[in-house]
């Protein structure tokens, strides 16, 4: 039985303020309420409010100015694939869609896997999934995901179409992404990559190999991501 997740107070406020920014309640250049006002409004301590605001700043939603406060920053025309918040969080309410190419399935790890694996990971097998992410109907990412099959009951039966993997992990398994390592290089598109991303064969494509740490010791998320950057650049913080 999975223990229901308790969302940290700072995260709850972060999500509220992020939603208000994305929905235009707070526009670019607007000042957010002061730390004192947020404490009074949401019944939170000042350290909790500061942590929420720091997270907003780290994700690019606000800029903190000494003597002025927290000023809303217009998100650039970029996609947050490099951010631990994930693509869905960075894009917000823009027209992001996900198509599942291969539904989550339990398989053995590839023999030539891109990162070294622990013995526990090797013994547990991996949950494998392929997705294509669209923004405004343009295919942006072809994402191959590998997750160690460690205490993730029923994950292969969950609905991932047009849903955030990070959010599913938070909501159902109390798993948060903490940071990670990645390698980035330009390669040429294969027939499959070109078909999925609407690129010509051998057209340049950006390839990311990622290992993401979680708050569950020993559990990592791995991704091999092919990025179509003709229209959108990518950004993020770790």
N, C-alpha and C positions, 0 to 999 in steps of 0.2 A: 504494500500500500504506500502510495506517494504522499508525503506530508504536504498539505496545502502551503503554497508559497506566501510568505509574509514580505510584502514590498517595503524596502527601507523608506523611511520618511523623506529623506533627501531625494530619492528617486521619484517618489510620488509627486513632489513639488516640481522637480525637473520636467516630468511628463506634462504636468498642467501648464507650466509656462511655455514649454516647447510647442504644445498644441495651440496656445493662444498666439504665439508668434507666427506659426505656419498658417493659421486661419485669418491672420491680418488684424487681430484685436490689438496687438502691438505691431506697429509698422517700423520700417527702417528709420533709424534716428530717434525713435521714441525712447523715453526713459522708463525702465521697469520701476515698480514700487520699490521703495528703499528696503534695506534689510529689516529695519524696525517694523515697517508696514507689513512686510510679508510674515514676520513673526506673529504679529497681532492677527492678521487675516487668517492664517492657517494653523495657528496654535503650535508653532514649532520654535525650537531654540535657535539662537543666532548661529551657532556652529553648523546646524543642519541646513539652515537657509544659505549660509556661505558655501557649503558643499554643493548644493543645488546650482547656485550661480556659477561656481567654478566649473561644474560639468557643462553647463550651457556655454561658457566661454571656451572650454576646450573643444567643444563640438562646433564652434563657429557661429553660434546663434546670437551672442552678445559680445560687446567689448566693454571691459571694466575700466573706467576712467577715475583716477584719484580726484576726489572733491566733487565729482559729478554723479557717479553711480554707474548703473549697468545700462548701456545703450544698445538697442537692438541693431544687429548687423545683418544686412541683406546677404543671404547665402549666395555664393557665386554659381555660375552656370557650370557646375561640376558635380560629380557623383562621388559619394563618400564610401567607395569600396575599400579604401585604405583605413577607414575609421573602425574602431572597435564597436561603434554604435551600429554599424551595418548599413547597407544600402537603403533599406526602407526608412530607417530613422533619419538619414540625411536628406532623402528626397521628400519626405513628409507626404503632403496630400497631393503631390503632382501625380501624373498619370502613369504610375508604375504597375506593371503586370508581370506575372511569373508563369511560364509554361513549364510543366514537368516533362522532361524527355525520358528519363528513367526514374520510376518511382523508387522510394527508399527500399532497399533490399539488403539482407545480411549476406555478406560474401567474405571470402578470404582476402587478405591484403595482397596487392600486387607484389610480385617478387622483387621488382625494381622500384620500390616506392621512393618518392622524392625526399622523404625525411627518415632518419633513423627511428625505429620503433622500440618500445620497451617490450619485455617478455610478456607482461600482462596484456598489452595491446595485441601482440601477435596471437596469444592464446584466445583472446576474446572475439577475434574477427572484427570486421568493420561494417558499418552501415554506409551503403554507397547510394548516391543520388546524382542525377544530372538535371540541371535547370537552365533555361534561357530567360534572362530578365529583360523586359522591354520598358522603355521610357518614351511616352508619346508615340507608341507603336513602332519605335525603332529598336531593333535588337542591340542591346548594349553589352551584356555579359553572357557568355556561355560558361557556366559554373559547374565543376565536378567536385562534389563534396564527399569526404571520408570522415566518419566519426567512429571512434572506438566503441564497441558494443559493451559499455560498462554502465550498468544500472540505468538503462534507458528503456524501460518496459513499454511495449506497444508503440514505439516511435514509428515503426514501419507502417502502421495502420493510420497514422494521422494525416490530415489534409494539408498539403503544402502548396496547392495551387493558389497563387496570388496571396500568399502569406509569408511572413518573415520567419526564417529559421531561428534567428536569435530570439525573437519574441516567443516562439513555441518553446524553446529551451528555457526561457525565463518563466513562462506561465505554468508549464507542466512539470518541469524538473528542477526548478530553482537553480538554474545554471546561468551564470553571468560570464561574459567574455571580459578578460582582464588585460589583455595585451597580446603580443605575439611577434613572430619573425616572418619575414617574407623576402622572396627573391623576385626581381622584376627584370624582364628582358624583352626586347622586340624580336619577334620571329615572323615567319611567313605563314599565312593561313593554309591549312590543309583543305581538302575537299569538304570534309564534314564541318570544320569550323567556318569555312567560307559560306557554306549553305545555311548554317544556323544564324550567322551574323550578317548575312546578305553582303558578303564581301567576295571579291574575285579570288580565285585560287592563287596563292603565293603573294597576295596583297599583305602588307605589314599589319601585324596584330600584336597588341601588348599582352604578354603572358605573365601572370602572377602565380607564384607557388607560396602558400601561406600555411603557417602553423600557429593556431590561436590557443592561448592559455585560457583556462577557465578557473572558477572558484572551487572546482572539484579536483583535488590533487590527483594527478595521473590521467585526467581526461582532457584530451586535446581535440580540436577541430582542424582538419586539414582541407585545403581547397586548391584546385588547379583551375584558374580563372583566365579566360581569354576575353580581352576587352576590345570593343569597337570604339575607338576614340576619334572617329572622323568628325563628330559633332560635339561631343562632350569630353572634357578632360576629367581626370580623377584626382581626388585629394583625400586628406584625412590625417588624423593624429593618433599616435600610439602612446 
